[in-house]
Amino acid sequence: MPITVNNKEVDFIENETIKLLLKRMHFTFPMIVVKANGKLIKKNEYSKFIIKNNSKVDVIHLISGG
């Protein structure tokens, strides 16, 4: 089954981490927040957190301004 990234279905890749998913999806913005199945994932966990099949991942770009 595919996973959902920002409400878009993408292929599930076994043993893919958040860090690898961000690279594959070309999310290069320096300030982001990632949630997997509603759980906030800390930045230092991106290379350890393995995405499970049929997961829902939200990648939120933070933008500052003034």
N, C-alpha and C positions, 0 to 999 in steps of 0.2 A: 504494500500500500504506500502511497505517496505521503509526504509530510506537507504541512501547510506553513508557508513563510509569508507573513504579512497578507494573509487571506488569499494566497496564490499557491496552487498545488505544484510541488516540485518533486523530483525523484528522490526516493529514500536511498541513502548509501550507508551500508552497514559500517558500524564503528566510526561514523563521522562525528567529529566534535563541533562545538559551536565555532571555534576558531576556523576550522576547515570549511564549515558552511558559509561563514562570513566571507572567506576568500573566494569560494566558488560562486557566491551570489554577487561578488564585486562590491560589498559593503566596505568602503574604505574611509568613510567619514570618521574622524578621530573621536568624536563624542557620541557614543551610542549606549543604549540600554537594551538588554536582551532578556526576554521572558520565554520560558519553555513550559508549555501547558499551564500557564498562569503563574509560574514560579519565577521570581527575579533571579537571574544568574549573575553572580559577581564576576567582574572582569578577570580576576585572577583564576577563575574556574573555567574560562573559555576553552583552554587547551585540554582540560580533563573531562568536561561534561559531554558525555556521549548522547547523541540524539536518538531516541527510540522511534521505531516504526510508528507511523500514524500520529506523530507529535504535531502540535501547533506551536510555532515559533513566531514571536513578534520581535522585530528589530525596530527600535525607535531612535531616530536621529535627534539629538539635542542641539538646538540652535540658540546662541545667545545674541542679544542685540540691545540696543538702547536708544 
